[in-house]
Amino acid sequence: MKILKRFFEPKLGFALPTAAVLAVLSSATVAGNLDQGVSDPPVVSPKRFGSDVSAFYLGLSGGYATGGTDRFGLRTPSSIFEIGELDLKGSYGGIRGGWRGVLPAKGGRNYVYGFELGYDFGSLKDDVSTQIGSVTVNGSSEVSDVLSVRFRNGLTNKSGKVLYFLSVGYVRGDVTTSSSISSVSAPQSFEVSDSRTGFSASIGAEHRLSENWSITGEYEYVQFDSENVEFANGFSTKSTPRYRGLRFGLNYKF
């Protein structure tokens, strides 16, 4: 027994401190593993136009137009009479739908492009009159039911919430040109309606309210093709309707 005691006693004295050290290291390792299993929660970035890699939308719009000058004159077999300048004006509303795509641009912005179909209802009109001797001559023009196809493109701001855009397009609308002559005898009235094509251009901005809704505002210019309008009494006039408008709208993205 004394021999065993001599042999194991030093070993036990060394083993006990060693076991204590191992226990401490083991607990530290387990704690380290627990710490590695904890991760920060993901940060959700706000929605932006850049998230719409490809998107369809529908919208409503309304506006007021003015500032389109069109000189109205009557050509007779013998001469030309200047009647006055037409300034087409009035309010209008419309529906629209389109598609857009997004490409990354420099500076954290996005380039947004797409096509839009639209239909505007309401009428824009004006009339003028002048006195030629004892005869009062009136002339008028009216534009209504305008269909449009537009290409729209622009850049977002850095936050991706606002899109600044330019658009150009093709328009087609109904144009009614009228003339009346009042004299001592019975008055005469003449009217010609035709469907006219033209072009449009606009500049504006679109602000995103939520993931699906956005509001728009734009300043636009619309001009229809110039046409020689022949009246039944043998008189004629050259008609070139145009107008400038301020339009606001609401879009819903699918």
C-alpha positions as CSV (number, residue, x, y, z in Angstrom):
1,M,0.0,0.0,0.0
2,K,2.8,2.4,0.8
3,I,4.3,1.6,-2.6
4,L,0.9,2.4,-4.4
5,K,0.5,5.5,-2.3
6,R,3.9,6.8,-3.4
7,F,3.2,6.0,-7.0
8,F,-0.3,7.5,-7.3
9,E,-0.2,10.4,-4.9
10,P,1.9,12.7,-7.2
11,K,-0.3,11.7,-10.2
12,L,-3.5,12.7,-8.4
13,G,-2.0,16.0,-7.4
14,F,-1.3,16.8,-11.0
15,A,-4.6,15.4,-12.4
16,L,-7.0,17.5,-10.3
17,P,-5.8,20.9,-11.4
18,T,-5.6,19.6,-15.0
19,A,-9.3,18.4,-14.9
20,A,-10.4,21.8,-13.5
21,V,-8.6,23.6,-16.4
22,L,-10.2,21.3,-19.0
23,A,-13.7,22.0,-17.5
24,V,-13.2,25.7,-17.8
25,L,-12.0,25.5,-21.4
26,S,-14.9,23.2,-22.3
27,S,-17.5,25.6,-21.0
28,A,-15.9,28.5,-22.8
29,T,-16.0,26.5,-26.1
30,V,-19.6,25.7,-25.7
31,A,-20.4,29.4,-24.9
32,G,-18.4,30.4,-28.0
33,N,-20.5,28.0,-30.2
34,L,-23.7,29.5,-28.8
35,D,-22.6,33.0,-29.6
36,Q,-21.8,31.9,-33.2
37,G,-25.4,30.7,-33.7
38,V,-26.8,34.2,-33.1
39,S,-27.1,36.5,-36.1
40,D,-28.4,40.0,-36.7
41,P,-32.0,40.2,-38.2
42,P,-32.1,41.1,-41.9
43,V,-32.6,44.8,-42.8
44,V,-35.5,45.3,-45.2
45,S,-34.8,48.2,-47.6
46,P,-37.7,50.5,-48.7
47,K,-39.4,49.8,-52.0
48,R,-38.3,51.7,-55.0
49,F,-39.0,51.8,-58.7
50,G,-35.9,49.6,-59.2
51,S,-37.8,46.7,-57.6
52,D,-40.1,46.7,-60.7
53,V,-37.9,44.8,-63.1
54,S,-41.0,44.5,-65.3
55,A,-44.4,45.9,-64.2
56,F,-47.9,46.6,-65.7
57,Y,-50.0,49.5,-64.4
58,L,-53.4,51.2,-64.9
59,G,-54.3,54.8,-64.1
60,L,-56.7,57.7,-64.2
61,S,-55.8,61.2,-65.0
62,G,-57.3,64.7,-65.5
63,G,-56.1,68.1,-66.5
64,Y,-56.7,71.5,-68.0
65,A,-55.5,72.6,-71.4
66,T,-54.9,76.1,-72.9
67,G,-52.3,78.0,-74.8
68,G,-52.8,76.5,-78.3
69,T,-52.9,79.1,-81.0
70,D,-54.4,78.3,-84.4
71,R,-55.0,81.1,-86.9
72,F,-58.4,80.8,-88.5
73,G,-59.0,82.3,-91.9
74,L,-61.5,81.8,-94.7
75,R,-60.3,81.4,-98.3
76,T,-62.8,82.3,-101.0
77,P,-62.3,81.9,-104.7
78,S,-61.1,85.5,-104.9
79,S,-59.4,86.3,-101.6
80,I,-58.5,85.3,-98.0
81,F,-60.1,86.8,-94.9
82,E,-58.4,86.7,-91.5
83,I,-61.0,85.8,-88.9
84,G,-58.8,85.5,-85.7
85,E,-56.7,83.2,-83.5
86,L,-58.2,80.1,-81.8
87,D,-57.0,79.2,-78.3
88,L,-58.2,75.6,-77.6
89,K,-58.9,75.2,-73.9
90,G,-61.0,73.1,-71.5
91,S,-60.7,70.3,-69.0
92,Y,-60.3,66.6,-69.8
93,G,-60.0,63.3,-68.1
94,G,-58.6,60.0,-69.2
95,I,-57.7,56.4,-68.5
96,R,-54.4,54.8,-69.2
97,G,-52.4,51.6,-69.0
98,G,-48.8,50.6,-69.6
99,W,-45.7,48.5,-69.1
100,R,-42.3,49.6,-67.8
101,G,-38.9,48.1,-67.3
102,V,-36.0,49.1,-65.1
103,L,-32.2,49.2,-65.7
104,P,-29.6,50.2,-63.2
105,A,-27.9,53.5,-63.8
106,K,-25.0,55.4,-62.3
107,G,-25.1,57.0,-58.9
108,G,-27.5,54.6,-57.3
109,R,-30.3,55.7,-59.7
110,N,-32.4,53.6,-62.1
111,Y,-33.4,54.1,-65.7
112,V,-37.1,53.5,-66.2
113,Y,-38.6,53.0,-69.7
114,G,-41.9,51.8,-71.1
115,F,-44.9,52.3,-73.3
116,E,-48.3,53.7,-72.4
117,L,-51.8,53.6,-74.1
118,G,-54.3,56.3,-73.2
119,Y,-57.7,57.6,-74.0
120,D,-58.8,61.2,-73.1
121,F,-62.5,62.2,-73.0
122,G,-63.9,65.8,-72.8
123,S,-63.6,68.5,-75.4
124,L,-61.2,71.4,-76.0
125,K,-62.6,74.2,-78.1
126,D,-62.6,77.9,-79.0
127,D,-64.3,80.3,-81.4
128,V,-63.6,83.6,-82.9
129,S,-65.5,86.2,-85.0
130,T,-64.9,89.3,-87.0
131,Q,-66.9,91.8,-89.0
132,I,-66.4,92.0,-92.8
133,G,-68.4,94.8,-94.1
134,S,-72.0,94.1,-93.0
135,V,-71.3,90.4,-92.6
136,T,-70.3,88.7,-89.3
137,V,-68.1,85.7,-89.8
138,N,-67.5,83.1,-87.1
139,G,-65.0,80.3,-86.9
140,S,-64.5,77.5,-84.3
141,S,-62.5,74.4,-83.7
142,E,-63.0,71.5,-81.2
143,V,-60.9,68.5,-80.3
144,S,-62.3,65.4,-78.5
145,D,-61.8,61.7,-77.9
146,V,-58.0,61.5,-78.1
147,L,-56.2,58.2,-78.3
148,S,-52.5,58.1,-77.6
149,V,-49.5,55.8,-77.6
150,R,-46.5,57.1,-75.7
151,F,-42.9,56.1,-75.0
152,R,-41.9,57.2,-71.5
153,N,-38.5,57.1,-70.0
154,G,-36.5,58.8,-67.2
155,L,-34.3,58.5,-64.1
156,T,-35.2,58.0,-60.5
157,N,-33.7,59.9,-57.6
158,K,-31.2,58.1,-55.3
159,S,-33.9,57.0,-52.9
160,G,-35.8,55.4,-55.8
161,K,-39.1,57.0,-54.7
162,V,-39.4,59.7,-57.4
163,L,-39.2,59.2,-61.2
164,Y,-38.4,62.2,-63.4
165,F,-39.5,61.4,-67.0
166,L,-39.9,62.6,-70.6
167,S,-42.4,61.2,-73.0
168,V,-43.1,61.4,-76.7
169,G,-46.1,59.9,-78.5
170,Y,-48.5,59.5,-81.3
171,V,-52.1,60.8,-80.9
172,R,-55.3,60.5,-82.9
173,G,-58.4,62.5,-82.2
174,D,-61.7,63.9,-83.5
175,V,-61.5,67.4,-84.9
176,T,-64.6,69.5,-85.7
177,T,-64.1,72.7,-87.7
178,S,-67.0,75.1,-88.0
179,S,-67.8,78.4,-89.8
180,S,-70.9,80.6,-89.9
181,I,-71.8,83.7,-91.9
182,S,-74.5,86.1,-90.7
183,S,-75.9,88.7,-93.0
184,V,-79.2,90.5,-93.7
185,S,-80.3,87.3,-95.5
186,A,-80.6,83.9,-93.8
187,P,-77.4,82.9,-91.8
188,Q,-75.3,80.0,-93.1
189,S,-73.5,77.5,-91.0
190,F,-71.0,74.9,-92.1
191,E,-69.3,72.1,-90.1
192,V,-66.7,69.4,-91.0
193,S,-65.6,66.6,-88.7
194,D,-62.6,64.4,-89.3
195,S,-60.2,62.1,-87.5
196,R,-56.8,63.6,-87.2
197,T,-53.3,62.3,-86.2
198,G,-50.5,64.1,-84.5
199,F,-47.8,64.0,-81.8
200,S,-47.4,64.7,-78.2
201,A,-44.5,65.5,-75.8
202,S,-44.4,65.9,-72.0
203,I,-42.2,66.3,-69.0
204,G,-43.1,65.3,-65.5
205,A,-42.6,63.3,-62.3
206,E,-44.1,60.3,-60.6
207,H,-43.9,59.8,-56.9
208,R,-44.3,56.4,-55.3
209,L,-46.8,56.4,-52.4
210,S,-46.6,52.6,-51.6
211,E,-45.7,49.4,-53.2
212,N,-48.6,49.6,-55.7
213,W,-49.8,53.3,-55.7
214,S,-48.2,56.4,-57.2
215,I,-49.2,59.9,-58.3
216,T,-48.1,61.7,-61.4
217,G,-47.9,65.3,-62.7
218,E,-46.8,66.5,-66.1
219,Y,-46.8,69.3,-68.5
220,E,-47.7,68.3,-72.1
221,Y,-47.9,69.6,-75.6
222,V,-50.2,68.1,-78.2
223,Q,-50.3,69.1,-81.9
224,F,-52.5,67.6,-84.7
225,D,-51.7,67.5,-88.4
226,S,-52.5,70.5,-90.5
227,E,-55.4,70.0,-92.9
228,N,-57.2,72.1,-95.5
229,V,-60.9,72.0,-94.5
230,E,-63.4,72.5,-97.4
231,F,-66.8,73.9,-96.5
232,A,-69.9,73.2,-98.6
233,N,-70.2,76.9,-99.7
234,G,-66.9,76.7,-101.5
235,F,-64.9,78.4,-98.7
236,S,-62.0,76.7,-97.0
237,T,-59.7,77.1,-94.0
238,K,-56.4,75.6,-92.9
239,S,-56.8,73.9,-89.5
240,T,-53.8,73.1,-87.2
241,P,-55.2,72.3,-83.7
242,R,-52.7,72.3,-80.8
243,Y,-52.8,72.8,-77.0
244,R,-50.7,72.7,-73.9
245,G,-52.0,71.1,-70.7
246,L,-51.2,70.4,-67.1
247,R,-52.2,66.8,-66.2
248,F,-52.3,65.0,-62.8
249,G,-52.9,61.3,-62.3
250,L,-53.0,58.2,-60.1
251,N,-51.5,54.9,-61.1
252,Y,-51.9,51.3,-59.7
253,K,-49.0,48.8,-60.4
254,F,-49.7,45.1,-60.6
